[in-house]
């Protein structure tokens, strides 16, 4: 890993940035290929707290990164746990009107 502190501890970077900064950090993780299963699992556990974020764009980007990282995870129980954690935020976003989604930072198709 080129910089263990930034990759394996993204929540420390979140506190410094507003929602769009957090989205850019999460999006950058999509370009990172974990060297080990443990790296993917550690990052997945650390960013899963963002599923509770009030901003829909942050939540949906977090889900995108978690789905990507699951390809590198070996711990099936952790994958199942993360999938269960993704359910309620996805259900909430699906039930919101397109207007609410666009206000929260996600452009929704009608």
ROSE-4610 file (N, C-alpha, C; in Angstrom, 1 decimal, always signed):
// ROSE-4610
residu = [X/X/X/X/X/X/X/X/X/X/X/X/X/X/X/X/X/X/X/X/X/X/X/X/X/X/X/X/X/X/X/X/X/X/X/X/X/X/X/X/X/X/X/X/X/X/X/X/X/X/X/X/X/X/X/X/X/X/X/X/X/X/X/X/X/X/X/X/X/X/X/X/X/X/X/X/X/X/X/X/X/X/X/X/X/X/X/X/X/X/X/X/X/X/X/X/X/X/X/X/X/X/X/X/X/X/X/X/X/X/X/X/X/X/X/X/X/X/X/X/X/X/X/X/X/X/X/X/X/X/X/X/X/X/X/X/X/X/X/X/X/X/X/X/X/X/X/X/X/X/X/X/X/X/X/X/X/X/X/X/X/X/X/X/X/X/X/X/X/X/X/X/X/X/X/X/X/X/X/X/X/X/X/X/X/X/X/X/X/X/X/X/X/X/X/X/X/X/X/X/X/X/X/X/X/X/X/X/X/X/X/X/X/X/X/X/X/X/X/X/X/X/X/X/X/X/X/X/X/X/X/X/X/X/X/X/X/X/X/X/X/X/X/X/X/X/X/X/X/X/X/X/X/X/X/X/X/X/X/X/X/X/X/X/X/X/X/X/X/X/X/X/X/X/X/X/X/X/X/X/X/X/X/X/X/X/X/X/X/X/X/X/X/X/X/X/X/X/X/X/X/X/X/X/X/X/X/X/X/X/X/X/X/X/X/X/X/X/X/X/X/X/X/X/X/X/X/X/X/X]
num = [1/1/1/2/2/2/3/3/3/4/4/4/5/5/5/6/6/6/7/7/7/8/8/8/9/9/9/10/10/10/11/11/11/12/12/12/13/13/13/14/14/14/15/15/15/16/16/16/17/17/17/18/18/18/19/19/19/20/20/20/21/21/21/22/22/22/23/23/23/24/24/24/25/25/25/26/26/26/27/27/27/28/28/28/29/29/29/30/30/30/31/31/31/32/32/32/33/33/33/34/34/34/35/35/35/36/36/36/37/37/37/38/38/38/39/39/39/40/40/40/41/41/41/42/42/42/43/43/43/44/44/44/45/45/45/46/46/46/47/47/47/48/48/48/49/49/49/50/50/50/51/51/51/52/52/52/53/53/53/54/54/54/55/55/55/56/56/56/57/57/57/58/58/58/59/59/59/60/60/60/61/61/61/62/62/62/63/63/63/64/64/64/65/65/65/66/66/66/67/67/67/68/68/68/69/69/69/70/70/70/71/71/71/72/72/72/73/73/73/74/74/74/75/75/75/76/76/76/77/77/77/78/78/78/79/79/79/80/80/80/81/81/81/82/82/82/83/83/83/84/84/84/85/85/85/86/86/86/87/87/87/88/88/88/89/89/89/90/90/90/91/91/91/92/92/92/93/93/93/94/94/94/95/95/95/96/96/96/97/97/97/98/98/98/99/99/99/100/100/100/101/101/101/102/102/102/103/103/103/104/104/104/105/105/105/106/106/106/107/107/107/108/108/108/109/109/109/110/110/110]
x = [+0.8/+0.0/+0.9/+0.6/+1.4/+1.3/+0.2/+0.0/-1.0/-0.6/-1.5/-2.4/-1.9/-2.6/-3.8/-3.7/-4.8/-5.8/-5.3/-6.2/-6.9/-6.3/-6.9/-7.6/-7.5/-8.1/-8.9/-9.7/-10.5/-11.3/-11.9/-12.7/-12.0/-10.7/-9.9/-9.9/-10.0/-10.0/-11.4/-12.5/-13.8/-14.1/-13.5/-13.8/-13.3/-12.4/-11.8/-12.6/-13.5/-14.2/-15.7/-16.3/-17.8/-18.2/-19.5/-20.0/-19.3/-19.0/-18.4/-17.0/-16.3/-14.9/-15.0/-16.0/-16.1/-16.4/-17.2/-17.6/-16.3/-15.5/-14.3/-13.3/-13.2/-12.4/-12.9/-14.2/-14.8/-14.6/-14.8/-14.7/-13.2/-12.3/-10.9/-10.6/-11.3/-11.2/-11.6/-12.4/-12.8/-11.6/-10.6/-9.4/-8.3/-8.5/-7.5/-7.8/-6.8/-6.9/-6.2/-7.0/-6.5/-5.5/-4.4/-3.3/-3.7/-4.5/-4.9/-6.4/-7.0/-8.4/-8.6/-7.6/-7.7/-7.8/-7.0/-7.1/-8.5/-9.1/-10.5/-11.5/-11.3/-12.2/-12.1/-10.9/-10.6/-11.2/-11.0/-11.6/-13.1/-13.6/-15.1/-15.7/-15.1/-15.6/-15.5/-14.5/-14.3/-15.2/-15.5/-16.4/-17.8/-18.2/-19.6/-20.3/-19.7/-20.3/-21.0/-20.5/-21.0/-22.4/-22.8/-24.2/-25.2/-24.9/-25.8/-25.7/-25.0/-24.8/-26.2/-26.4/-27.7/-27.7/-26.6/-26.6/-26.7/-27.6/-27.8/-26.6/-26.0/-24.8/-23.7/-23.5/-22.4/-22.8/-24.1/-24.6/-24.4/-24.9/-24.8/-23.4/-22.5/-21.1/-20.5/-20.9/-20.4/-20.8/-22.0/-22.6/-21.8/-21.5/-20.8/-19.4/-18.7/-17.4/-17.4/-18.4/-18.6/-18.8/-19.6/-19.9/-18.6/-17.8/-16.5/-15.6/-15.5/-14.5/-15.0/-16.2/-16.7/-16.1/-15.7/-15.0/-13.7/-13.1/-11.8/-11.9/-13.1/-13.2/-13.3/-12.7/-12.7/-13.7/-13.9/-14.8/-16.3/-16.9/-18.3/-19.2/-18.9/-19.8/-19.8/-18.6/-18.5/-19.3/-19.1/-19.9/-21.4/-21.9/-23.3/-23.7/-22.8/-23.1/-23.2/-22.3/-22.3/-23.5/-23.9/-25.1/-26.3/-26.4/-27.6/-27.6/-26.4/-26.3/-26.7/-26.5/-26.8/-28.3/-29.0/-30.5/-31.3/-31.3/-32.1/-31.8/-30.5/-30.2/-30.7/-30.6/-31.1/-32.6/-33.3/-34.7/-35.2/-34.5/-34.8/-34.7/-33.6/-33.3/-34.3/-34.7/-35.7/-37.1/-37.4/-38.7/-38.8/-37.7/-37.7/-38.2/-38.8/-39.2/-38.0/-38.1/-37.0/-36.6/-37.5/-37.2/-36.3/-36.6/-35.8/-34.4/-34.3/-33.0/-32.1/-32.7/-31.9/-31.5/-32.4/-32.0/-30.9/-30.8/-29.7/-28.5/-28.4/-27.1/-27.1/-28.2/-28.2/-29.2/-28.8/-29.7/-30.5/-31.8/-32.6/-33.4/-33.5/-34.3/-35.7/-36.6/-38.1/-38.6]
y = [-1.2/+0.0/+1.2/+2.2/+3.4/+4.3/+4.5/+5.3/+4.7/+3.8/+3.1/+4.0/+5.1/+6.0/+6.6/+7.0/+7.6/+6.5/+5.5/+4.4/+3.7/+3.3/+2.5/+3.3/+4.6/+5.4/+6.6/+6.3/+7.4/+8.2/+7.7/+8.6/+9.8/+9.6/+10.8/+11.9/+11.6/+12.6/+13.2/+12.4/+12.9/+14.1/+14.1/+15.2/+16.5/+16.5/+17.8/+18.4/+17.6/+18.0/+18.0/+18.8/+18.8/+17.7/+17.6/+16.4/+16.2/+17.2/+16.9/+16.5/+17.0/+16.5/+15.0/+14.6/+13.2/+12.4/+12.9/+12.1/+11.9/+12.9/+12.8/+11.8/+11.8/+10.8/+9.4/+9.2/+7.9/+7.5/+8.4/+8.1/+7.7/+8.3/+7.9/+6.5/+6.0/+4.6/+3.6/+4.0/+3.2/+2.9/+3.7/+3.5/+2.8/+2.4/+1.7/+0.2/-0.5/-2.0/-2.5/-3.1/-3.6/-4.7/-4.6/-5.7/-7.0/-6.9/-8.1/-8.1/-9.2/-9.3/-8.4/-8.4/-7.7/-6.2/-5.7/-4.3/-3.9/-4.7/-4.4/-4.4/-5.4/-5.6/-4.4/-4.0/-2.8/-1.6/-1.3/-0.1/-0.1/-1.3/-1.5/-1.2/-1.8/-1.5/-0.1/+0.6/+2.0/+2.9/+2.7/+3.6/+3.3/+2.1/+1.7/+2.7/+3.4/+4.4/+5.5/+5.7/+6.8/+6.4/+5.2/+4.8/+5.5/+6.1/+6.9/+8.4/+8.8/+10.2/+10.8/+12.0/+12.7/+13.0/+13.1/+13.4/+12.2/+12.1/+11.0/+10.7/+11.7/+11.5/+10.8/+11.1/+10.5/+9.0/+8.8/+7.4/+6.5/+7.0/+6.3/+6.0/+7.0/+6.8/+5.7/+5.8/+4.8/+3.4/+3.3/+2.0/+1.5/+2.4/+2.0/+1.5/+2.2/+1.8/+0.4/+0.2/-1.0/-2.2/-2.0/-3.0/-3.4/-2.4/-2.6/-3.4/-3.0/-3.6/-5.1/-5.3/-6.7/-7.7/-7.3/-8.1/-8.6/-7.9/-8.2/-8.8/-8.9/-9.4/-10.9/-11.5/-13.0/-13.4/-12.5/-12.8/-12.7/-13.8/-13.9/-13.3/-13.5/-12.9/-11.4/-10.8/-9.4/-8.9/-9.6/-9.2/-9.2/-10.2/-10.3/-9.2/-8.9/-7.8/-6.4/-6.2/-4.9/-4.9/-6.0/-6.0/-5.7/-6.2/-5.9/-4.4/-3.8/-2.4/-1.5/-2.0/-1.2/-1.2/-2.1/-2.2/-1.0/-0.7/+0.5/+1.8/+2.2/+3.4/+3.4/+2.2/+2.1/+2.2/+1.6/+1.7/+3.1/+3.8/+5.2/+6.0/+5.8/+6.6/+6.3/+5.0/+4.6/+5.2/+5.4/+5.9/+7.4/+8.1/+9.5/+10.0/+11.1/+11.6/+12.1/+12.2/+12.7/+14.1/+14.9/+16.3/+16.2/+15.4/+15.3/+14.8/+13.8/+13.3/+14.4/+15.2/+16.3/+17.4/+17.6/+18.6/+18.1/+16.8/+16.2/+16.0/+16.3/+16.2/+15.1/+14.4/+13.4/+13.8/+13.8/+14.1/+12.8/+12.8/+11.7/+11.8/+10.7/+10.7/+10.5/+11.2/+11.1/+9.9]
z = [+0.0/+0.0/+0.0/-0.8/-0.9/+0.3/+0.9/+2.1/+3.0/+3.9/+4.7/+5.6/+6.0/+6.9/+6.2/+4.9/+4.2/+3.8/+3.2/+2.6/+3.7/+4.8/+5.8/+6.9/+6.8/+7.8/+7.2/+6.2/+5.6/+6.5/+7.6/+8.4/+9.0/+9.2/+9.7/+8.7/+7.4/+6.4/+6.3/+6.6/+6.5/+7.4/+8.5/+9.5/+9.0/+8.1/+7.5/+6.4/+5.8/+4.6/+4.7/+3.9/+3.8/+2.9/+2.6/+1.8/+0.5/-0.3/-1.6/-1.5/-0.5/-0.2/+0.2/+1.0/+1.4/+0.1/-0.8/-2.0/-2.8/-3.0/-3.7/-3.1/-1.8/-1.1/-1.4/-1.2/-1.4/-2.9/-3.8/-5.2/-5.6/-4.9/-5.1/-4.7/-3.7/-3.2/-4.3/-5.2/-6.4/-7.3/-7.2/-8.0/-7.3/-6.1/-5.3/-5.3/-5.6/-5.6/-4.3/-3.4/-2.1/-2.4/-1.7/-1.8/-1.2/-0.1/+0.6/+0.9/+1.3/+1.7/+2.9/+3.8/+5.1/+4.8/+3.8/+3.5/+3.0/+2.2/+1.7/+2.8/+3.7/+4.8/+5.8/+6.1/+7.0/+6.4/+5.2/+4.5/+4.5/+4.2/+4.2/+5.5/+6.6/+7.9/+8.3/+7.9/+8.3/+7.6/+6.3/+5.6/+5.7/+6.3/+6.4/+7.3/+8.2/+9.0/+8.2/+7.0/+6.1/+5.6/+5.8/+5.4/+6.2/+7.3/+8.2/+7.9/+6.9/+6.5/+6.1/+6.3/+6.0/+4.5/+3.8/+2.4/+1.5/+0.6/-0.2/-1.1/-1.6/-2.5/-1.7/-0.5/+0.3/+0.5/+0.9/+1.1/-0.1/-1.3/-2.5/-3.0/-2.8/-3.1/-2.2/-0.9/+0.0/-0.4/-0.8/-1.3/-2.5/-3.4/-4.6/-4.2/-3.3/-2.9/-2.1/-1.3/-0.6/-1.5/-2.5/-3.5/-4.3/-4.6/-5.2/-4.3/-3.1/-2.1/-1.8/-1.9/-1.7/-2.6/-3.8/-4.7/-4.2/-3.3/-2.7/-1.3/-0.7/+0.6/+0.7/+1.7/+1.9/+3.0/+3.9/+5.1/+4.7/+4.5/+4.1/+5.1/+6.4/+7.4/+7.4/+7.1/+7.0/+5.8/+4.7/+3.5/+3.7/+4.4/+4.7/+5.7/+6.6/+7.6/+6.8/+5.9/+5.2/+4.3/+3.7/+2.8/+3.7/+4.9/+5.7/+6.1/+6.3/+6.7/+5.5/+4.2/+3.1/+2.8/+3.3/+3.0/+3.4/+4.6/+5.0/+4.3/+4.2/+3.5/+2.0/+1.4/+0.0/-0.1/+0.9/+0.9/+1.1/+2.0/+2.2/+1.0/+0.3/-1.0/-2.1/-2.2/-3.2/-2.9/-1.6/-1.2/-1.3/-1.4/-1.5/-2.9/-3.0/-4.3/-5.0/-6.4/-7.2/-6.7/-6.3/-5.9/-4.6/-3.7/-2.5/-2.8/-3.7/-4.1/-4.7/-5.6/-6.3/-5.3/-4.3/-3.2/-2.4/-2.2/-1.3/-2.1/-3.4/-4.1/-5.1/-5.4/-6.4/-7.4/-8.7/-9.7/-10.1/-9.9/-10.2/-11.5/-12.2/-13.4/-13.1/-13.8/-13.5/-14.2]
